[in-house]
Amino acid sequence: MFRFIHAADPHLDSPLRGLEAHEGAPIALLRGATRRAFENLVQLAVDEAVHAVVIAGDLYDGDWKDYSTGLFFRSQMVRLLEKGISVYLIAGNHDAASVISKRLSLPENVHVFSTRTTESKEVPGHPVVIHGRGFPNRAVPENLAKEYPSAILGKFNLGLLHTSLNGRPGHDTYAPCGETDLREKGYDYWALGHIHQPEVISQDPWIVFAGNCQGRHARETGPRGCRLITVNDSLEVESVDWHPLDVVRWKELAVNLTKSDSESDALRRIGDAMEDAVAAAEGRLVAARIVITGATSLHGSLHRDFQRWRAEVQAKAQDQGEEAIWIERIAISTTPLYDVAQLAERDDLTRIVVESLNQDNAELAALPSEIEDMLQVLPLEVRREVEAEWSGDNRNAVLSDVRAIILDALGTKGGEAP
């Protein structure tokens, strides 16, 4: 029997840029999350007494700021060496040979594959051979899988590859290949990296993206971890078990306020969603993006008094316990109870206002000329701040708030629907 762990994309010491912009963000915990998740990986290997750990690229997030990143990795490898556990790894686009300029000698149990050509390494004491090749450069447009050798008869053949496969949203296309390219090699298990969302592509043969060890931002939601694989004496995959490693769980909480007409009820629903997320995270910090949806009479208030609502939501987060949940962002995607089309038919002035508000955001991409003229007399640093506030998502958020506030004023009279 042979047991190994398939991990990928630890991105050790990923900088998690932009956290300083979030007041109250648990910066130390978030920035240390990749190391703690990697420590969980090593501890799992020790607890399960596996024979090997394979890492399918992007061990690092880029060139080391100093040697502490390399020393941390090395210390974890020594822990595995003391337990007789071998490690096999390849370089990905973030830690390609051309990217990492600093080097440290590694313990004898760590085997790094060449970045110049495909190598096949036999695992001492086991009928197992691992085939792999690392990235020589950050961008690898060619199909590396075609260079991998055919399976060796009488061995369990494991392919280690950093690839976008046939493409996945949110990931650059590197070392692209098709599922057929992998099948043709006759391997028993393909350990893939680069795609951060865990995914089993095939079970015959096993073609698996382990996903990253720790989600790094709000687009990497849900559990992150590794696979523990057991190979029986007939050299067949007996089990492929999922194990979470993350210490921070990114989560999008959708809260529907349909038929909610009071602030107390809305906050209760938000609090319930937080409570469920904290329970599901099993002791991990939940980094949550809250998306508030639904048709509600609170639509105008949510936009008009957003800062107060944000404070109330943060208060609900505090109620969950210390370091239980952190609110990364609150997105308001509600709709009003009144019909905007009917509102436009009320009178000509209202129709003109509604039509103006319904312009596509792209038409309002530039600052109005009057504001541009005013900006020219402001100090450069002030002008840049205003222009930044009017860019991208910030501009869209401002426009959404303006629309909601004006429509709410048009659609209500003294707080009552017309």
VENSUL-V87447 format. One record per helix or strand of 3 or more residues. SS is the DSSP state (helix for helix, strand for strand). FROM is the first residue (numbers start at 1). LEN is the number of residues. If there is no record, write none. Layout:
BEGIN
SS:FROM:LEN
SS:FROM:LEN
END
This chain:
BEGIN
strand:2:6
helix:19:3
helix:27:5
helix:33:15
strand:52:5
helix:68:15
strand:86:5
strand:110:3
strand:119:4
strand:128:5
helix:144:4
strand:156:7
helix:179:5
strand:189:5
strand:199:5
strand:206:4
strand:225:7
strand:237:8
strand:248:9
helix:263:19
strand:285:11
helix:299:6
helix:306:14
strand:325:11
helix:340:5
helix:348:10
helix:361:4
helix:369:7
helix:380:10
helix:392:20
END
